Amino acid sequence: MKIKEKISLEEVFGKEYKIRLFEPENNQEAVITHYLHNSKNGVSQFFKKDAVKFTKEILQNKFPQENITNLVAEDALQYGIFETFDIPFPPVETPKFKFIDLFAGIGGFRLAMQNLGGKCVFTSEWDKEAKRTYKANFGERPFGDITKEETKAFIPNGFDLLCAGFPCQAFSIAGKRGGFEDTRGTLFFEVAEIIKRKKPKAIFLENVKGLRNHNGGKTLATILNVLRNDLGYYVPEPQIINAKDFGVPQNRERIYIVGFRADLGIDSFKYPKPLKKKVAFSQVKEKNVPPTKYFLSTQYVQTLINHKERHESKGNGFGFAIIPDDGISNAIVVGGMGRERNLVLDHRIKDFTPTTHIKGTVNREGIRKMTPREWARLQGFPDKYVIPVADASAYKQFGNSVAVPAIQATANKILELIGITNDNGK
Ligand SMILES: C[S@@+](CC[C@H](N)C(=O)[O-])C[C@H]1O[C@@H](n2cnc3c(N)ncnc32)[C@H](O)[C@@H]1O
């Protein structure tokens, strides 16, 4: 039997499917999409056995009368039974290097690496909504919890670069040194474990600026000690990089840690220089923003102003700031409990007219929140990047993400050193 009918992955794994075949957190869709995305680079063989197994289950469920053998399933997979490439950022046709995308969020690293000619061969992210955004843009569903051995088992060998923006946690250091074992139980340990097993040529880690002084500097010292002494990587002094220096109007400082496998003999690294070009908020500003959705009520504006006046001296003003057209944004982040803390970034719109003012609900000055699209632009995501989730999730996702241009400029320097030249990232 040959199955020639096309099946969309949405049909199998999406909401419409009445009988849930799989638990949402299982890796089936991740396996199948990873298999399909790697068909041209030899990595797909790594996912093949499981991909065939899951395809067989899907087909058996769809065609209960048929006898679906492994061969039928394999044939169906090869025929291209699943449609996945109708997406804004398909895999690079002739990749220059391979990378993995850990703690992938919505794929800020992935976008930068694909721009530089990279092919993602494994991605992991456990947040359901972030996975949705990731898949809508890259056509690939990330694997889940990276702390699980069954997830790590899907990481192929032979990739060049490991990318990870891992959440920062303190280590309880037993000995003086702060070595590999002391990091056990943290997410950095997972990153270190993967480096140890897979030995990629280079690593690129990103974290909040506060990592530098976290736990009196011990957290960073331990990370560097593990990477340098336990794993044998050349790791230059980490650098604080500001997104605003790389073409986006956002004052976002993050710490970048890069490393190179010792046998490559690399012993110096230069972070990219800030670009001369400065960009103002007006360049990311959306026109024709719906008044009812993003404009704030008079009362709310007053609450923010009062709160700011009372607390700003203590450094706590809800992050409320009115940004002039020629200014730049504060760092976009979402606070605890999903509150838009430090992100009620408003903008006084010059051309606001009373006709757009809805009586009693919208403030007269035309102060509004930034839109998710403006947040996307502040992080350097192009407008073809799809935002398939509700606003609350979108703010969280872009706030958690990386500034793509700054990541790309740094990755370009890493790639040059490991012999992968590129002009795109300059
Ligand atoms: C700081 S964000 C990184 C965002 C990413 N660099 C981007 O461009 O969107 C960290 C991410 O790690 C994910 N995460 C945390 N623990 C995880 C785990 N155990 N397994 C997989 N993902 C995890 C979170 O859901 C979050 O999206």
The ligand as an ORCA input file, in Angstrom:
! r2SCAN-3c Opt
* xyz 0 1
  C      15.746     33.534     28.760
  S      14.698     32.493     27.832
  C      15.606     32.282     26.346
  C      14.936     32.900     25.144
  C      15.579     32.646     23.811
  N      16.986     32.897     23.776
  C      14.871     33.434     22.700
  O      15.521     33.954     21.804
  O      13.640     33.535     22.708
  C      14.880     30.927     28.623
  C      13.945     29.863     28.095
  O      14.291     28.617     28.689
  C      13.103     27.837     28.794
  N      13.350     26.750     29.748
  C      13.551     26.864     31.072
  N      13.784     25.649     31.611
  C      13.743     24.746     30.593
  C      13.906     23.326     30.522
  N      14.163     22.608     31.611
  N      13.819     22.727     29.315
  C      13.562     23.456     28.202
  N      13.383     24.800     28.210
  C      13.472     25.441     29.394
  C      12.068     28.863     29.245
  O      10.753     28.432     28.962
  C      12.485     30.104     28.441
  O      11.748     30.218     27.242
*
